[in-house]
Each structure stands twice: as C-alpha cells, then as structure tokens.
Amino acid sequence: MRRLRVEFTTEPFDLDEAPAHAVVAREIVQAGALDAVDVGPFGNTAEGSADEVLATVSALLRGSIDAGATRVSLQVNVIGEGEE
C-alpha cells in the first residue's frame, strides 16, 4: 500500500489566536485515520495510506475554505510502500 505525507498551511494568518479555518483544518486532520500528525502554528504534517491522506486532504480543503481560508498551501509526497 502506498504511503503519503501531506504538509499544509491555511491563510490568512493571525498571530493572536488561531483563526476558524486553521482550527477546522487541525480538527479534520486529527480526526482522520492518519499517522504521525504534527500540527503547529505555521505548518502541519501528517502521514498515512494514500486513500486516507487523499480523503483527508479533500475534507481539509472543503472545510478550511468553508471556514474562511483564502489560501491553502499543501504538498503531498509519496514516502514509500507499506505492507498490505
């Protein structure tokens, strides 16, 4: 099974408190069936099976844009093949 890593940020930034779109994105990623989830103020990463990462990315884009994000930057990398 192919494994992927996603790295993403949502904008606009707010240094005083997390904007709604960032909170929604974090909640979506943490609720997904992903491994190695790391959320931070300026970037977030998660790993998992290709199916789980792609489903989470779709939900993340829809949810964060609906919550007010004006830009979502993401990068998806193939990080290897896991065991079936």
N, CA, C and O atoms as CSV, one atom per row, in Angstrom:
chain,resi,resn,atom,element,x,y,z
A,1,MET,N,N,0.854,-1.184,0.000
A,1,MET,CA,C,0.000,0.000,0.000
A,1,MET,C,C,0.893,1.238,0.000
A,1,MET,O,O,1.835,1.332,0.787
A,2,ARG,N,N,0.601,2.159,-0.859
A,2,ARG,CA,C,1.377,3.398,-0.959
A,2,ARG,C,C,1.086,4.299,0.238
A,2,ARG,O,O,-0.061,4.433,0.662
A,3,ARG,N,N,2.144,4.916,0.780
A,3,ARG,CA,C,2.018,5.862,1.898
A,3,ARG,C,C,2.361,7.260,1.405
A,3,ARG,O,O,3.241,7.450,0.566
A,4,LEU,N,N,1.638,8.234,1.954
A,4,LEU,CA,C,1.837,9.631,1.581
A,4,LEU,C,C,2.061,10.478,2.821
A,4,LEU,O,O,1.628,10.131,3.920
A,5,ARG,N,N,2.750,11.601,2.621
A,5,ARG,CA,C,2.884,12.632,3.659
A,5,ARG,C,C,2.306,13.919,3.084
A,5,ARG,O,O,2.629,14.306,1.961
A,6,VAL,N,N,1.450,14.579,3.859
A,6,VAL,CA,C,0.910,15.871,3.458
A,6,VAL,C,C,1.446,16.930,4.413
A,6,VAL,O,O,1.498,16.728,5.626
A,7,GLU,N,N,1.840,18.050,3.846
A,7,GLU,CA,C,2.227,19.236,4.613
A,7,GLU,C,C,1.317,20.356,4.137
A,7,GLU,O,O,1.113,20.527,2.935
A,8,PHE,N,N,0.762,21.130,5.088
A,8,PHE,CA,C,-0.169,22.169,4.662
A,8,PHE,C,C,-0.176,23.354,5.622
A,8,PHE,O,O,0.182,23.240,6.794
A,9,THR,N,N,-0.595,24.485,5.084
A,9,THR,CA,C,-0.884,25.686,5.867
A,9,THR,C,C,-2.156,26.309,5.306
A,9,THR,O,O,-2.500,26.122,4.139
A,10,THR,N,N,-2.842,27.050,6.163
A,10,THR,CA,C,-4.016,27.802,5.724
A,10,THR,C,C,-3.767,29.276,6.023
A,10,THR,O,O,-3.048,29.622,6.960
A,11,GLU,N,N,-4.362,30.119,5.226
A,11,GLU,CA,C,-4.210,31.560,5.396
A,11,GLU,C,C,-5.574,32.220,5.311
A,11,GLU,O,O,-6.484,31.625,4.735
A,12,PRO,N,N,-5.762,33.384,5.837
A,12,PRO,CA,C,-4.757,34.300,6.385
A,12,PRO,C,C,-4.325,33.900,7.799
A,12,PRO,O,O,-5.067,33.279,8.560
A,13,PHE,N,N,-3.091,34.289,8.107
A,13,PHE,CA,C,-2.530,34.041,9.430
A,13,PHE,C,C,-3.078,35.044,10.438
A,13,PHE,O,O,-3.435,36.170,10.090
A,14,ASP,N,N,-3.135,34.619,11.665
A,14,ASP,CA,C,-3.476,35.503,12.781
A,14,ASP,C,C,-2.575,35.079,13.929
A,14,ASP,O,O,-2.727,33.978,14.458
A,15,LEU,N,N,-1.644,35.929,14.319
A,15,LEU,CA,C,-0.686,35.571,15.356
A,15,LEU,C,C,-1.278,35.643,16.758
A,15,LEU,O,O,-0.697,35.091,17.692
A,16,ASP,N,N,-2.416,36.307,16.931
A,16,ASP,CA,C,-3.021,36.429,18.257
A,16,ASP,C,C,-3.815,35.193,18.661
A,16,ASP,O,O,-3.743,34.758,19.811
A,17,GLU,N,N,-4.563,34.630,17.737
A,17,GLU,CA,C,-5.319,33.411,18.022
A,17,GLU,C,C,-5.550,32.654,16.728
A,17,GLU,O,O,-5.546,33.236,15.643
A,18,ALA,N,N,-5.752,31.353,16.855
A,18,ALA,CA,C,-5.963,30.522,15.664
A,18,ALA,C,C,-7.280,30.889,15.000
A,18,ALA,O,O,-8.329,30.854,15.644
A,19,PRO,N,N,-7.237,31.243,13.709
A,19,PRO,CA,C,-8.477,31.557,13.005
A,19,PRO,C,C,-9.326,30.295,12.812
A,19,PRO,O,O,-8.821,29.175,12.895
A,20,ALA,N,N,-10.592,30.491,12.560
A,20,ALA,CA,C,-11.528,29.368,12.423
A,20,ALA,C,C,-11.064,28.361,11.376
A,20,ALA,O,O,-11.185,27.156,11.592
A,21,HIS,N,N,-10.540,28.826,10.253
A,21,HIS,CA,C,-10.121,27.900,9.199
A,21,HIS,C,C,-8.960,27.026,9.647
A,21,HIS,O,O,-8.866,25.869,9.237
A,22,ALA,N,N,-8.077,27.558,10.480
A,22,ALA,CA,C,-6.959,26.763,10.988
A,22,ALA,C,C,-7.443,25.726,11.994
A,22,ALA,O,O,-6.950,24.598,12.014
A,23,VAL,N,N,-8.400,26.104,12.823
A,23,VAL,CA,C,-8.968,25.170,13.804
A,23,VAL,C,C,-9.682,24.033,13.089
A,23,VAL,O,O,-9.518,22.868,13.453
A,24,VAL,N,N,-10.470,24.362,12.076
A,24,VAL,CA,C,-11.184,23.337,11.308
A,24,VAL,C,C,-10.194,22.392,10.641
A,24,VAL,O,O,-10.366,21.175,10.700
A,25,ALA,N,N,-9.167,22.934,10.014
A,25,ALA,CA,C,-8.164,22.097,9.350
A,25,ALA,C,C,-7.507,21.157,10.351
A,25,ALA,O,O,-7.340,19.970,10.073
A,26,ARG,N,N,-7.138,21.678,11.500
A,26,ARG,CA,C,-6.498,20.847,12.538
A,26,ARG,C,C,-7.443,19.739,12.992
A,26,ARG,O,O,-7.022,18.590,13.129
A,27,GLU,N,N,-8.699,20.062,13.224
A,27,GLU,CA,C,-9.667,19.060,13.671
A,27,GLU,C,C,-9.877,17.966,12.627
A,27,GLU,O,O,-9.990,16.790,12.973
A,28,ILE,N,N,-9.929,18.345,11.370
A,28,ILE,CA,C,-10.107,17.367,10.296
A,28,ILE,C,C,-8.920,16.416,10.239
A,28,ILE,O,O,-9.103,15.204,10.125
A,29,VAL,N,N,-7.718,16.947,10.316
A,29,VAL,CA,C,-6.523,16.100,10.242
A,29,VAL,C,C,-6.418,15.199,11.468
A,29,VAL,O,O,-6.081,14.022,11.348
A,30,GLN,N,N,-6.703,15.740,12.628
A,30,GLN,CA,C,-6.611,14.928,13.841
A,30,GLN,C,C,-7.691,13.856,13.891
A,30,GLN,O,O,-7.485,12.815,14.514
A,31,ALA,N,N,-8.833,14.079,13.255
A,31,ALA,CA,C,-9.907,13.095,13.251
A,31,ALA,C,C,-9.700,12.009,12.200
A,31,ALA,O,O,-10.330,10.954,12.266
A,32,GLY,N,N,-8.822,12.261,11.235
A,32,GLY,CA,C,-8.575,11.279,10.183
A,32,GLY,C,C,-7.784,10.091,10.699
A,32,GLY,O,O,-7.177,10.145,11.769
A,33,ALA,N,N,-7.801,9.031,9.929
A,33,ALA,CA,C,-7.063,7.813,10.290
A,33,ALA,C,C,-5.632,7.919,9.769
A,33,ALA,O,O,-5.194,7.112,8.949
A,34,LEU,N,N,-4.908,8.932,10.263
A,34,LEU,CA,C,-3.552,9.206,9.800
A,34,LEU,C,C,-2.539,8.941,10.905
A,34,LEU,O,O,-2.883,8.913,12.087
A,35,ASP,N,N,-1.295,8.749,10.507
A,35,ASP,CA,C,-0.187,8.538,11.437
A,35,ASP,C,C,0.616,9.832,11.536
A,35,ASP,O,O,0.521,10.708,10.676
A,36,ALA,N,N,1.388,9.930,12.575
A,36,ALA,CA,C,2.395,10.983,12.698
A,36,ALA,C,C,1.838,12.370,12.414
A,36,ALA,O,O,2.438,13.137,11.661
A,37,VAL,N,N,0.707,12.696,13.004
A,37,VAL,CA,C,0.099,14.016,12.830
A,37,VAL,C,C,0.852,15.016,13.698
A,37,VAL,O,O,1.018,14.807,14.900
A,38,ASP,N,N,1.306,16.101,13.080
A,38,ASP,CA,C,2.013,17.158,13.805
A,38,ASP,C,C,1.424,18.493,13.370
A,38,ASP,O,O,1.599,18.913,12.227
A,39,VAL,N,N,0.725,19.157,14.285
A,39,VAL,CA,C,0.134,20.457,13.968
A,39,VAL,C,C,0.892,21.550,14.700
A,39,VAL,O,O,1.288,21.385,15.854
A,40,GLY,N,N,1.086,22.659,14.019
A,40,GLY,CA,C,1.803,23.773,14.612
A,40,GLY,C,C,1.259,25.086,14.089
A,40,GLY,O,O,0.374,25.091,13.234
A,41,PRO,N,N,1.773,26.201,14.589
A,41,PRO,CA,C,1.229,27.496,14.194
A,41,PRO,C,C,1.543,27.897,12.750
A,41,PRO,O,O,0.817,28.701,12.166
A,42,PHE,N,N,2.612,27.348,12.169
A,42,PHE,CA,C,2.992,27.770,10.816
A,42,PHE,C,C,3.037,26.637,9.810
A,42,PHE,O,O,3.365,26.865,8.645
A,43,GLY,N,N,2.722,25.439,10.223
A,43,GLY,CA,C,2.732,24.320,9.299
A,43,GLY,C,C,2.270,23.061,9.990
A,43,GLY,O,O,2.366,22.935,11.211
A,44,ASN,N,N,1.778,22.148,9.215
A,44,ASN,CA,C,1.200,20.920,9.732
A,44,ASN,C,C,1.604,19.773,8.819
A,44,ASN,O,O,1.716,19.947,7.605
A,45,THR,N,N,1.822,18.597,9.407
A,45,THR,CA,C,2.140,17.421,8.607
A,45,THR,C,C,1.362,16.228,9.133
A,45,THR,O,O,0.981,16.173,10.302
A,46,ALA,N,N,1.139,15.280,8.246
A,46,ALA,CA,C,0.516,14.018,8.614
A,46,ALA,C,C,0.904,12.980,7.580
A,46,ALA,O,O,1.188,13.306,6.427
A,47,GLU,N,N,0.915,11.731,8.004
A,47,GLU,CA,C,1.232,10.622,7.113
A,47,GLU,C,C,0.155,9.558,7.236
A,47,GLU,O,O,-0.540,9.461,8.247
A,48,GLY,N,N,0.039,8.770,6.187
A,48,GLY,CA,C,-0.898,7.655,6.219
A,48,GLY,C,C,-0.987,6.982,4.876
A,48,GLY,O,O,-0.220,7.280,3.961
A,49,SER,N,N,-1.930,6.069,4.766
A,49,SER,CA,C,-2.142,5.396,3.485
A,49,SER,C,C,-2.602,6.429,2.457
A,49,SER,O,O,-3.163,7.468,2.807
A,50,ALA,N,N,-2.358,6.127,1.203
A,50,ALA,CA,C,-2.742,7.060,0.141
A,50,ALA,C,C,-4.232,7.376,0.205
A,50,ALA,O,O,-4.624,8.537,0.085
A,51,ASP,N,N,-5.061,6.358,0.392
A,51,ASP,CA,C,-6.506,6.588,0.439
A,51,ASP,C,C,-6.890,7.514,1.587
A,51,ASP,O,O,-7.691,8.430,1.401
A,52,GLU,N,N,-6.327,7.284,2.769
A,52,GLU,CA,C,-6.659,8.109,3.931
A,52,GLU,C,C,-6.157,9.538,3.767
A,52,GLU,O,O,-6.878,10.483,4.088
A,53,VAL,N,N,-4.935,9.711,3.274
A,53,VAL,CA,C,-4.390,11.062,3.093
A,53,VAL,C,C,-5.213,11.822,2.055
A,53,VAL,O,O,-5.559,12.982,2.273
A,54,LEU,N,N,-5.524,11.189,0.944
A,54,LEU,CA,C,-6.282,11.882,-0.104
A,54,LEU,C,C,-7.696,12.237,0.363
A,54,LEU,O,O,-8.198,13.314,0.042
A,55,ALA,N,N,-8.336,11.351,1.110
A,55,ALA,CA,C,-9.664,11.663,1.645
A,55,ALA,C,C,-9.583,12.811,2.646
A,55,ALA,O,O,-10.449,13.686,2.666
A,56,THR,N,N,-8.542,12.805,3.474
A,56,THR,CA,C,-8.376,13.867,4.462
A,56,THR,C,C,-8.078,15.193,3.785
A,56,THR,O,O,-8.602,16.226,4.202
A,57,VAL,N,N,-7.249,15.187,2.747
A,57,VAL,CA,C,-6.935,16.415,2.013
A,57,VAL,C,C,-8.203,17.004,1.391
A,57,VAL,O,O,-8.393,18.220,1.420
A,58,SER,N,N,-9.057,16.174,0.838
A,58,SER,CA,C,-10.309,16.665,0.261
A,58,SER,C,C,-11.167,17.336,1.335
A,58,SER,O,O,-11.686,18.433,1.126
A,59,ALA,N,N,-11.313,16.674,2.477
A,59,ALA,CA,C,-12.091,17.250,3.576
A,59,ALA,C,C,-11.446,18.522,4.106
A,59,ALA,O,O,-12.137,19.487,4.436
A,60,LEU,N,N,-10.134,18.520,4.186
A,60,LEU,CA,C,-9.391,19.686,4.680
A,60,LEU,C,C,-9.608,20.897,3.773
A,60,LEU,O,O,-9.845,22.003,4.260
A,61,LEU,N,N,-9.529,20.694,2.469
A,61,LEU,CA,C,-9.738,21.803,1.533
A,61,LEU,C,C,-11.150,22.358,1.646
A,61,LEU,O,O,-11.334,23.570,1.752
A,62,ARG,N,N,-12.129,21.494,1.625
A,62,ARG,CA,C,-13.524,21.943,1.712
A,62,ARG,C,C,-13.807,22.638,3.044
A,62,ARG,O,O,-14.398,23.717,3.079
A,63,GLY,N,N,-13.380,22.009,4.131
A,63,GLY,CA,C,-13.662,22.552,5.457
A,63,GLY,C,C,-12.981,23.872,5.732
A,63,GLY,O,O,-13.602,24.796,6.257
A,64,SER,N,N,-11.705,23.972,5.382
A,64,SER,CA,C,-10.986,25.211,5.687
A,64,SER,C,C,-11.443,26.365,4.801
A,64,SER,O,O,-11.510,27.504,5.263
A,65,ILE,N,N,-11.753,26.093,3.551
A,65,ILE,CA,C,-12.271,27.154,2.675
A,65,ILE,C,C,-13.653,27.596,3.149
A,65,ILE,O,O,-13.944,28.792,3.182
A,66,ASP,N,N,-14.497,26.648,3.512
A,66,ASP,CA,C,-15.825,26.998,4.048
A,66,ASP,C,C,-15.713,27.814,5.340
A,66,ASP,O,O,-16.594,28.617,5.646
A,67,ALA,N,N,-14.617,27.604,6.104
A,67,ALA,CA,C,-14.424,28.309,7.375
A,67,ALA,C,C,-13.671,29.626,7.209
A,67,ALA,O,O,-13.339,30.272,8.203
A,68,GLY,N,N,-13.397,30.036,5.965
A,68,GLY,CA,C,-12.817,31.351,5.739
A,68,GLY,C,C,-11.391,31.412,5.235
A,68,GLY,O,O,-10.847,32.506,5.087
A,69,ALA,N,N,-10.767,30.279,4.968
A,69,ALA,CA,C,-9.412,30.322,4.417
A,69,ALA,C,C,-9.448,30.965,3.031
A,69,ALA,O,O,-10.324,30.670,2.218
A,70,THR,N,N,-8.490,31.841,2.780
A,70,THR,CA,C,-8.376,32.458,1.462
A,70,THR,C,C,-7.275,31.801,0.638
A,70,THR,O,O,-7.146,32.044,-0.562
A,71,ARG,N,N,-6.482,30.962,1.308
A,71,ARG,CA,C,-5.412,30.230,0.623
A,71,ARG,C,C,-5.087,28.998,1.448
A,71,ARG,O,O,-4.977,29.065,2.672
A,72,VAL,N,N,-4.933,27.876,0.765
A,72,VAL,CA,C,-4.470,26.650,1.398
A,72,VAL,C,C,-3.283,26.172,0.571
A,72,VAL,O,O,-3.420,25.871,-0.615
A,73,SER,N,N,-2.131,26.107,1.201
A,73,SER,CA,C,-0.934,25.613,0.532
A,73,SER,C,C,-0.678,24.204,1.022
A,73,SER,O,O,-0.667,23.945,2.225
A,74,LEU,N,N,-0.471,23.293,0.081
A,74,LEU,CA,C,-0.169,21.942,0.514
A,74,LEU,C,C,0.787,21.264,-0.427
A,74,LEU,O,O,0.906,21.603,-1.605
A,75,GLN,N,N,1.459,20.296,0.139
A,75,GLN,CA,C,2.394,19.477,-0.612
A,75,GLN,C,C,2.150,18.043,-0.201
A,75,GLN,O,O,2.044,17.739,0.987
A,76,VAL,N,N,2.062,17.164,-1.177
A,76,VAL,CA,C,1.861,15.738,-0.910
A,76,VAL,C,C,3.051,14.991,-1.490
A,76,VAL,O,O,3.387,15.156,-2.663
A,77,ASN,N,N,3.688,14.167,-0.659
A,77,ASN,CA,C,4.831,13.372,-1.092
A,77,ASN,C,C,4.553,11.890,-0.917
A,77,ASN,O,O,3.966,11.475,0.082
A,78,VAL,N,N,4.977,11.093,-1.891
A,78,VAL,CA,C,4.961,9.651,-1.733
A,78,VAL,C,C,6.184,9.307,-0.888
A,78,VAL,O,O,7.310,9.647,-1.252
A,79,ILE,N,N,5.960,8.629,0.246
A,79,ILE,CA,C,7.076,8.350,1.145
A,79,ILE,C,C,7.425,6.866,1.198
A,79,ILE,O,O,8.370,6.480,1.886
A,80,GLY,N,N,6.685,6.042,0.491
A,80,GLY,CA,C,7.048,4.642,0.441
A,80,GLY,C,C,5.873,3.730,0.274
A,80,GLY,O,O,4.719,4.151,0.188
A,81,GLU,N,N,6.204,2.476,0.232
A,81,GLU,CA,C,5.217,1.423,0.122
A,81,GLU,C,C,5.190,0.692,1.448
A,81,GLU,O,O,6.225,0.226,1.922
A,82,GLY,N,N,4.021,0.587,2.048
A,82,GLY,CA,C,3.870,-0.150,3.291
A,82,GLY,C,C,3.442,-1.578,3.000
A,82,GLY,O,O,3.268,-1.961,1.843
A,83,GLU,N,N,3.277,-2.348,4.037
A,83,GLU,CA,C,2.807,-3.717,3.872
A,83,GLU,C,C,1.306,-3.727,3.668
A,83,GLU,O,O,0.590,-2.909,4.246
A,84,GLU,N,N,0.838,-4.631,2.864
A,84,GLU,CA,C,-0.602,-4.760,2.588
A,84,GLU,C,C,-1.329,-5.249,3.808
A,84,GLU,O,O,-2.547,-5.420,3.774
